[in-house]
Amino acid sequence: MVNKVKRLLIGRPMKSGAIEEEKLGKLKALAILSSDALSSVAYGTEQILLVLMAAGFAAIWYSVPISLAVLGLLTILILSYRQTIFSYPTGGGAYIVAKDNLGVSTGLIAGGSLLVDYILTVAVSSAAGTDAITSAFPQLHDHRVGISLIMIVFLTIMNLRGVTESASFLAIPVYLFVLSIFVLIVSGLIKLMIGGVHADVPEIGTAVSNISLFLLLKAFSSGCSALTGVEAVSNAIPNFRKPAERNAAATLLMMGIILGSMFLGISLLAYWYGITPNPKATVVSQIAESTFGRGILYFVIQGVTALILFLAANTAYSAFPLLAFMLAKDKFLPNMFKARGDRLVFSNGIIFLSIMSALLVIVFHGDTENLIPLYAVGVFIPFTLSQLGMMVRWFRIRPPHWGIRLVVNTVGMLTTLTITLIFIFTKFAQVWMVFVFLPIVIGMFYQISKHYRNTADQLRIDLHKDKPVIKGSTMVIPVAGITRAVMNSISYAKSLTDNVVAVYVGFEEEEIQKMEDKWEEWNPGVRLIVLRSRYRSVIKPLIKFIDTVEWKTAETDHITVLIPQFITKHWWQNLLHNQTSLVIRAYLFKQKDVVIATVPFHLNR
């Protein structure tokens, strides 16, 4: 039944040789890797206005130069990450760049920040998408958490179905969103030109008495939340068709042009329309209503905006599993993140991402405002480290025209570092958790790496010196009575060795005598050892006996504990029986260096 449901949800398994067919072309890659960046158009301008409103309505004109500054930073990041793509065509983005040029510890900071950022991406995107829905349908406001969780489950299933299938499905709403926003921008500009808008807005350059540099920097850093997701293309180069780096670089450039145009268009319309933040209606919602009224076009724009905000999470679903794979390959994450699932995707990474982001949505009650600062800090730390790493690389290898490349990365590093510091100082009350959680993540990386190193050291053999030791075999069979399960176990043991002994742990003299008499009458050709337990424990007397056998036969025999176990036909029938065999096996696995084997006997009714 479980297998049928799995096949229905994610499809039939794919052959390993089909992995090349799962690679993405530029248009599909743009849809699934740029959805995070493109979706930030829906809230980037709003984040700027939220800060500026602290100085009053007269300060909203500052949103225009701040938006232009954000556009300038976007240009620098696009140019910088194009350089990263061609320098590190295997993918990995900031993690690989920082590890290669700044050291393993710095690389882990970048990698850990990106992992946290991708988890936050899913949480922020689902919460922001829910906000867009509740703007159009306020009666759903109290069900935000449930709506967000449903969308996370949907995206999980879609991504488990494979890269190509999810890209084909998700590309439609992404391009529909891009088209809708451009229709909104063009329609808004036409309405302005024909005099259809009568907003009394402060002119650009109007003096604002209580504005400060600190407030402007805070608004700029908030607006830079629109740049999250820019790095995803450089992380996911292995997902592109050949030539992968050229296709990735072209995709990154297309994303930058589309994102910059939409962000600037929405910011200008918000200023010209005199839009201010409203807790019950997003900035895009207010612009659409002012342009089209509450007609069909308004609801179309709200619908596709909600869709793109949900689908922004798909960028994380594409990049997180690849980054987790690279960290696992370097022994900093569990090996399970290296395994591909039935549909040739890193299924464990996808499922882990979904669980963690769902927990965040529940903890923060789907509140986008509380999640975005965490989200932005999580991405600007690796932004800064990536730029710094590329600076070191250019200075170290000095390729042709390295000076121009160094200048680009230096400007990018100083800008992203400034934004990171602004976020830390202005929103510390909201982002302090990053500085608690991130060291824990880095410590976890090192503990995992230490475990793998220790395991390798203990398992490694000298091919020239270490040879298998040939010994005999002694088998110990714990028995609770005389049954077919016991008979099967004895038959199997006798087929391998003559050194077989059955062990019975009794609590009462009467039951012990009864067992001894039945065993003698049955006479299976195996000696029965009876152990008396005063405290009704099976484990302790059995372990003590195995210790004795080990001590006597350590030089000559391998010890095998052969556990008889009957298997019920239905799962619920297990609840009707003591699971002593499972307890014995678990304890022996934990405590003893002996061979542990189970001989099953299946019940058919």
VOGU-3710 file (C-alpha; in Angstrom, 3 decimals, decimal comma):
1> mvnkvkrlli> 0,000/0,000/0,000  2,792/2,426/0,972  4,674/1,642/-2,233  1,551/2,282/-4,347  1,015/5,686/-2,726  4,701/6,526/-3,263  4,485/5,582/-6,946  1,330/7,672/-7,329  2,909/10,755/-5,742  6,428/10,747/-7,172
11> grpmksgaie> 6,255/8,348/-10,136  8,205/5,270/-11,181  11,953/4,920/-10,452  14,319/6,210/-13,121  17,488/4,490/-14,352  20,813/6,031/-13,344  21,700/6,492/-17,017  18,796/8,918/-17,424  20,489/11,583/-15,305  21,671/13,568/-18,336
21> eeklgklkal> 18,064/13,848/-19,490  17,282/15,527/-16,150  19,621/18,436/-16,870  18,015/21,839/-17,413  18,045/24,246/-20,335  18,239/28,003/-19,755  14,496/28,726/-19,778  13,549/25,983/-17,310  16,561/26,753/-15,117  15,587/30,421/-15,042
31> ailssdalss> 12,137/29,436/-13,793  13,194/27,208/-10,900  16,504/28,862/-9,910  15,331/32,479/-10,222  11,937/32,107/-8,591  13,350/33,213/-5,210  15,010/36,346/-6,590  12,086/37,261/-8,868  9,546/36,742/-6,102  11,321/39,270/-3,867
41> vaygteqill> 9,873/41,976/-6,138  6,635/41,344/-4,234  8,096/42,484/-0,897  11,433/44,271/-1,565  9,895/47,716/-2,104  7,571/47,169/0,844  10,542/46,528/3,140  12,065/49,889/2,121  8,810/51,761/2,734  8,266/50,117/6,116
51> vlmaagfaai> 11,516/51,648/7,362  11,036/55,057/5,718  7,557/55,509/7,222  9,247/55,931/10,602  10,221/59,412/9,340  6,727/60,143/8,033  4,979/60,156/4,653  7,268/62,914/3,331  10,206/60,459/3,432  8,766/58,025/0,882
61> wysvpislav> 10,564/59,788/-1,987  13,786/58,298/-0,644  12,528/54,917/-1,866  13,517/55,928/-5,426  17,260/56,569/-4,850  17,403/53,616/-2,457  15,889/51,364/-5,136  18,510/52,625/-7,611  21,241/51,798/-5,078  19,809/48,285/-4,680
71> lglltilils> 19,846/48,006/-8,480  23,529/48,973/-8,481  24,331/46,278/-5,934  22,393/43,757/-8,026  24,587/44,627/-11,020  27,744/44,066/-8,967  26,470/40,721/-7,657  25,512/39,509/-11,140  28,965/40,388/-12,510  30,647/38,800/-9,505
81> yrqtifsypt> 28,708/35,542/-9,622  29,318/35,263/-13,381  33,019/35,229/-12,503  32,355/32,587/-9,848  30,488/30,393/-12,344  33,394/30,320/-14,796  35,983/29,902/-12,017  34,120/27,092/-10,222  32,009/25,290/-12,848  31,352/22,313/-10,543
91> gggayivakd> 28,965/24,448/-8,473  28,861/25,003/-4,729  28,944/28,801/-4,904  30,064/30,577/-1,755  30,924/27,329/0,077  33,440/26,158/-2,540  34,845/29,658/-3,136  35,380/30,344/0,578  36,761/26,873/1,315  39,204/27,026/-1,599
101> nlgvstglia> 40,504/30,549/-0,930  39,837/31,340/2,741  40,120/27,945/4,437  37,836/25,138/5,537  36,415/26,961/8,571  35,389/29,986/6,503  33,938/27,688/3,865  31,824/25,994/6,523  30,555/29,382/7,722  29,469/30,165/4,159
111> ggsllvdyil> 27,995/26,687/3,645  26,216/26,702/6,987  24,803/30,180/6,325  23,512/29,058/2,935  21,873/25,958/4,386  20,144/28,115/6,999  19,218/30,622/4,295  17,624/27,967/2,090  15,548/26,710/5,005  14,459/30,294/5,660
121> tvavssaagt> 13,759/30,761/1,942  11,092/28,065/2,026  9,609/29,436/5,242  9,623/33,067/4,022  8,268/32,187/0,591  5,374/30,142/1,906  4,555/32,811/4,509  4,790/35,645/1,946  2,620/33,710/-0,518  0,041/33,233/2,200
131> daitsafpql> 0,089/36,999/2,878  -0,713/37,645/-0,795  -3,705/35,282/-0,592  -4,992/36,832/2,632  -4,656/40,316/1,089  -7,217/39,258/-1,532  -9,268/37,102/0,860  -8,974/38,603/4,388  -11,250/35,909/5,845  -8,383/33,419/5,427
141> hdhrvgisli> -6,012/35,455/7,626  -6,406/33,123/10,628  -5,423/30,084/8,539  -2,010/31,352/7,406  0,026/28,571/9,025  -2,120/25,808/7,548  -1,961/27,305/4,033  1,832/27,623/4,271  2,257/24,010/5,375  0,039/22,724/2,555
151> mivfltimnl> 2,218/24,529/0,010  5,429/23,155/1,537  4,035/19,616/1,194  3,051/20,339/-2,416  6,523/21,633/-3,312  8,139/18,657/-1,598  6,160/16,207/-3,718  6,820/18,160/-6,909  10,579/18,214/-6,317  10,691/14,541/-5,368
161> rgvtesasfl> 9,279/13,822/-8,838  12,515/15,025/-10,454  14,185/18,196/-11,691  12,825/18,177/-15,237  9,232/17,393/-14,306  9,101/19,992/-11,542  10,713/22,595/-13,831  8,210/21,927/-16,605  5,298/22,366/-14,214  6,642/25,321/-12,241
171> aipvylfvls> 7,892/27,327/-15,231  4,341/28,281/-16,226  3,418/30,284/-13,084  6,904/31,854/-12,908  6,703/33,262/-16,436  3,061/34,175/-15,889  4,162/36,232/-12,869  6,874/37,996/-14,888  4,347/38,797/-17,623  1,766/40,012/-15,088
181> ifvlivsgli> 4,218/42,340/-13,330  5,343/43,863/-16,616  1,675/44,307/-17,634  1,087/46,012/-14,269  4,113/48,287/-14,663  3,246/49,277/-18,249  -0,439/49,806/-17,376  0,533/51,858/-14,335  2,847/54,053/-16,392  0,136/54,588/-19,036
191> klmiggvhad> -2,376/55,544/-16,347  0,113/58,041/-14,926  0,784/59,590/-18,339  -2,907/60,052/-19,134  -3,479/61,634/-15,737  -5,457/58,790/-14,201  -3,570/58,971/-10,901  -4,043/61,920/-8,500  -1,736/61,080/-5,612  -0,286/63,953/-3,596
201> vpeigtavsn> 3,260/62,681/-3,104  6,353/64,546/-1,860  8,674/65,635/-4,646  12,081/64,035/-4,955  14,503/66,185/-2,966  11,916/67,370/-0,435  13,607/68,102/2,898  12,632/65,738/5,720  13,571/67,054/9,144  13,758/63,792/11,085
211> islflllkaf> 15,496/61,640/8,455  18,930/60,255/9,356  21,763/58,412/7,621  21,156/55,493/9,958  17,505/55,270/8,861  18,448/55,463/5,182  21,048/52,711/5,584  18,482/50,605/7,394  15,984/51,117/4,538  18,685/50,234/1,981
221> ssgcsaltgv> 19,590/47,030/3,817  15,898/46,109/4,051  15,485/46,689/0,316  18,422/44,374/-0,316  16,172/41,510/0,738  15,135/41,681/-2,933  18,583/40,281/-3,817  18,247/37,016/-1,967  18,448/34,062/-4,319  20,933/35,668/-6,723
231> eavsnaipnf> 23,577/33,111/-5,681  21,407/30,065/-6,431  22,511/29,752/-10,071  26,190/29,489/-9,111  25,333/26,813/-6,543  23,391/24,651/-8,996  25,664/24,569/-12,070  25,615/20,713/-12,158  21,871/20,899/-12,927  22,507/22,647/-16,272
241> rkpaernaaa> 22,926/21,029/-19,667  26,337/21,224/-21,311  28,092/23,608/-21,635  26,914/24,023/-18,029  28,894/27,127/-17,081  27,864/29,070/-20,199  24,206/28,179/-19,729  24,412/29,097/-16,042  26,061/32,458/-16,801  23,408/33,283/-19,439
251> tllmmgiilg> 20,634/32,322/-17,009  22,149/34,537/-14,303  22,289/37,501/-16,688  18,652/37,019/-17,770  17,606/36,822/-14,141  19,438/40,056/-13,307  17,819/41,991/-16,168  14,288/40,759/-15,361  14,684/41,255/-11,598  16,170/44,731/-11,927
261> smflgislla> 13,470/45,901/-14,335  10,584/44,608/-12,202  12,003/45,870/-8,902  12,640/49,380/-10,225  9,229/49,481/-11,926  7,349/48,514/-8,759  9,371/50,983/-6,642  8,629/53,863/-9,034  4,917/53,043/-9,220  4,730/52,799/-5,431
271> ywygitpnpk> 6,231/56,295/-5,148  4,116/57,882/-7,909  0,946/56,300/-6,525  1,800/57,394/-2,972  1,578/53,824/-1,685  2,349/53,203/1,997  2,635/49,846/3,819  -0,651/48,320/4,954  -0,772/45,238/7,206  -3,819/43,938/5,318
281> atvvsqiaes> -2,693/44,654/1,733  0,750/44,310/0,196  2,319/47,101/-1,884  1,804/45,117/-5,101  -1,832/44,537/-4,115  -2,368/48,297/-3,593  -0,705/49,183/-6,911  -2,792/46,606/-8,766  -5,998/47,877/-7,117  -5,130/51,493/-7,931
291> tfgrgilyfv> -4,376/50,541/-11,550  -7,155/48,080/-12,356  -9,606/48,353/-9,454  -10,813/45,155/-7,844  -11,571/43,549/-11,171  -10,366/40,372/-12,788  -6,869/41,725/-13,556  -6,372/42,594/-9,884  -7,213/39,057/-8,787  -5,050/37,567/-11,550
301> iqgvtalilf> -2,054/39,596/-10,336  -2,753/38,654/-6,705  -3,087/35,030/-7,689  0,155/34,819/-9,671  1,962/36,859/-6,991  0,853/34,369/-4,374  1,980/31,554/-6,668  5,444/33,016/-7,288  5,933/33,697/-3,589  5,138/30,073/-2,861
311> laantaysaf> 7,281/28,885/-5,754  10,220/31,044/-4,635  10,859/28,178/-2,266  11,656/26,064/-5,303  15,015/27,823/-5,622  15,914/26,385/-2,232  14,645/22,953/-3,255  17,027/23,073/-6,219  20,077/24,464/-4,399  19,854/23,023/-0,850
321> pllafmlakd> 20,156/19,331/-1,851  23,172/20,082/-4,081  24,935/22,056/-1,354  24,134/19,340/1,204  25,557/16,779/-1,256  28,834/18,729/-1,508  29,125/19,068/2,268  28,371/15,355/2,661  30,997/14,518/0,017  33,501/16,488/2,115
331> kflpnmfkar> 32,355/14,514/5,205  30,691/17,475/6,958  27,111/16,169/6,628  25,700/12,617/6,890  26,254/10,304/3,916  22,486/10,062/3,406  22,624/13,481/1,679  24,759/11,932/-1,097  22,126/9,369/-2,069  19,876/9,957/-5,079
341> gdrlvfsngi> 16,267/8,834/-4,823  14,029/6,997/-7,265  13,724/10,081/-9,485  17,465/10,900/-9,482  17,119/13,809/-7,052  18,740/14,077/-3,625  15,546/13,051/-1,846  16,904/13,176/1,714  17,985/16,794/1,248  14,543/17,729/-0,077
351> iflsimsall> 12,707/16,038/2,797  15,041/17,508/5,453  14,584/21,003/3,979  10,798/20,630/4,081  10,718/19,462/7,696  12,960/22,272/8,970  11,120/25,017/7,061  7,730/23,708/8,221  8,948/23,895/11,825  9,988/27,529/11,273
361> vivfhgdten> 6,581/28,436/9,852  4,902/26,889/12,894  7,256/28,559/15,416  6,910/32,020/13,799  3,176/31,571/13,112  3,707/32,367/9,433  4,803/35,955/10,196  6,843/37,116/7,159  7,998/40,308/8,869  9,836/38,336/11,569
371> liplyavgvf> 11,381/35,889/9,096  12,774/38,255/6,437  15,630/39,769/8,561  16,839/36,257/9,447  16,523/35,331/5,794  18,558/38,328/4,576  21,404/37,917/7,093  21,628/34,238/6,178  22,354/35,127/2,542  24,515/38,243/2,947
381> ipftlsqlgm> 27,110/36,424/5,068  27,933/33,995/2,198  27,625/36,920/-0,280  30,429/38,692/1,594  32,588/35,580/2,017  32,182/34,662/-1,641  33,319/38,132/-2,753  36,285/38,023/-0,361  37,225/34,550/-1,560  37,205/35,662/-5,194
391> mvrwfrirpp> 39,391/38,663/-4,261  41,972/36,318/-2,754  41,748/34,047/-5,815  42,433/36,857/-8,296  45,332/38,150/-6,236  46,779/34,629/-5,926  46,546/33,367/-9,530  46,549/36,758/-11,341  44,926/35,759/-14,657  44,619/38,227/-17,578
401> hwgirlvvnt> 42,594/41,347/-16,649  42,610/40,240/-13,002  42,684/43,863/-11,802  39,198/44,626/-13,182  37,856/41,415/-11,656  39,453/42,288/-8,328  37,796/45,722/-8,348  34,349/44,195/-9,036  34,685/41,734/-6,168  36,168/44,349/-3,821
411> vgmlttltit> 33,248/46,728/-4,367  30,835/43,808/-3,946  32,530/42,619/-0,756  32,568/46,076/0,868  28,912/46,671/-0,044  27,616/43,292/1,142  29,727/43,533/4,311  28,210/46,951/5,011  24,697/45,592/4,508  25,422/42,633/6,770
421> lififtkfaq> 26,664/44,938/9,541  23,646/47,237/9,098  21,319/44,270/9,479  23,153/43,118/12,582  23,148/46,525/14,280  19,673/47,692/13,250  17,769/44,427/13,622  19,778/42,546/16,198  16,648/41,732/18,214  15,318/39,844/15,182
431> vwmvfvflpi> 18,521/38,248/13,872  20,389/37,263/17,060  19,210/33,659/16,606  21,437/33,331/13,519  24,484/33,889/15,733  23,359/31,196/18,122  22,236/28,686/15,525  25,132/29,147/13,065  27,908/28,185/15,555  25,837/25,136/16,481
441> vigmfyqisk> 25,655/24,171/12,789  29,436/24,680/12,348  30,111/22,623/15,479  27,859/19,892/14,079  29,863/19,913/10,833  33,103/19,350/12,748  31,625/16,618/14,938  30,345/14,769/11,866  33,748/15,114/10,177  35,516/13,899/13,328
451> hyrntadqlr> 33,233/10,853/13,497  33,920/9,936/9,866  37,680/10,333/10,378  37,631/8,198/13,515  35,513/5,562/11,783  37,865/5,440/8,810  40,910/5,135/11,102  39,385/2,221/12,979  38,117/0,390/9,888  41,197/0,880/7,709
461> idlhkdkpvi> 43,416/-2,199/7,178  46,949/-2,722/5,923  46,532/-4,657/2,676  49,962/-6,241/3,107  49,801/-7,185/6,777  46,170/-7,617/7,856  44,642/-10,959/6,840  41,413/-12,724/7,954  41,863/-14,934/11,049  40,367/-18,382/10,492
471> kgstmvipva> 38,603/-19,680/13,601  35,928/-22,159/14,495  32,387/-21,181/15,426  30,335/-21,473/18,602  26,633/-20,709/18,391  24,504/-19,621/21,343  20,728/-19,864/20,884  18,567/-18,050/23,492  15,293/-20,014/23,872  12,070/-19,213/25,730
481> gitravmnsi> 10,443/-22,594/25,092  10,232/-25,410/22,573  8,670/-24,059/19,388  9,026/-24,313/15,613  10,979/-21,032/15,652  13,510/-22,656/18,033  13,579/-25,858/15,952  14,366/-23,861/12,756  17,152/-22,003/14,545  18,750/-25,234/15,816
491> syaksltdnv> 18,515/-26,814/12,354  20,254/-23,823/10,809  22,948/-23,710/13,511  23,702/-27,456/13,215  24,158/-27,056/9,456  27,070/-24,690/10,146  28,834/-26,136/13,216  28,617/-28,819/15,867  29,390/-26,309/18,645  25,811/-25,295/19,373
501> vavyvgfeee> 24,347/-24,576/22,809  20,816/-23,476/23,771  20,373/-21,099/26,716  17,210/-20,831/28,782  16,734/-18,121/31,454  14,200/-19,167/34,096  12,624/-17,313/37,004  10,865/-20,053/38,954  12,115/-23,552/39,847  8,886/-25,146/38,681
511> eiqkmedkwe> 9,090/-23,682/35,174  12,814/-24,487/34,974  12,158/-28,163/35,832  9,340/-28,326/33,311  11,602/-26,901/30,581  14,415/-29,326/31,360  12,042/-32,328/31,227  10,538/-31,240/27,868  14,000/-30,621/26,409  15,226/-34,032/27,480
521> ewnpgvrliv> 12,116/-35,659/25,993  12,559/-33,722/22,708  16,332/-34,354/22,561  17,304/-32,146/19,560  20,978/-33,073/19,872  21,896/-29,707/21,420  22,839/-29,141/25,042  20,490/-26,912/27,075  22,094/-24,507/29,563  19,680/-23,219/32,224
531> lrsryrsvik> 20,365/-19,848/33,852  18,451/-18,813/36,983  17,462/-15,152/37,307  16,478/-13,920/40,751  15,464/-10,485/39,507  13,433/-11,648/36,471  15,960/-10,252/33,984  16,739/-12,155/30,809  19,495/-9,824/29,573  21,946/-9,846/32,498
541> plikfidtve> 22,275/-13,643/32,953  22,515/-14,097/29,173  25,272/-11,462/28,811  27,191/-12,995/31,718  27,014/-16,408/30,042  28,207/-14,973/26,689  31,111/-13,308/28,525  32,112/-16,703/29,921  31,923/-18,366/26,492  33,953/-15,516/24,973
551> wktaetdhit> 36,659/-15,858/27,629  36,969/-19,607/27,119  36,920/-19,614/23,294  38,414/-16,221/22,353  41,473/-17,750/20,716  39,699/-20,563/18,870  36,110/-19,632/17,998  33,897/-16,841/16,703  30,808/-16,422/18,919  27,443/-16,201/17,161
561> vlipqfitkh> 24,230/-15,438/19,048  21,427/-16,923/16,952  18,068/-15,459/17,956  14,825/-17,300/17,020  12,001/-14,897/16,166  8,514/-15,439/14,824  7,072/-12,785/12,489  3,355/-12,043/12,774  1,171/-11,705/9,677  -0,227/-8,265/10,654
571> wwqnllhnqt> 1,697/-5,384/12,231  -0,782/-4,932/15,070  -0,260/-8,534/16,186  3,270/-7,583/17,259  1,717/-5,547/20,061  0,310/-8,765/21,558  3,743/-10,321/22,144  6,778/-9,529/24,254  9,628/-8,299/22,065  12,372/-9,966/24,081
581> slviraylfk> 14,311/-10,980/20,967  14,456/-7,333/19,809  15,681/-6,198/23,230  18,383/-8,894/23,289  19,554/-7,989/19,787  19,620/-4,242/20,535  21,588/-4,759/23,748  24,118/-7,082/22,130  24,639/-4,687/19,211  25,398/-1,925/21,679
591> qkdvviatvp> 27,586/-3,857/24,111  29,244/-6,898/22,524  31,622/-7,709/19,659  29,833/-10,929/18,741  27,981/-12,001/15,614  24,232/-11,503/16,026  21,854/-13,272/13,664  18,088/-13,746/13,567  16,294/-16,797/12,199  12,739/-15,701/11,299
601> fhlnr> 9,682/-17,940/11,354  6,680/-16,385/9,580  3,187/-16,984/10,955  0,559/-17,283/8,211  -2,541/-16,429/10,202
//
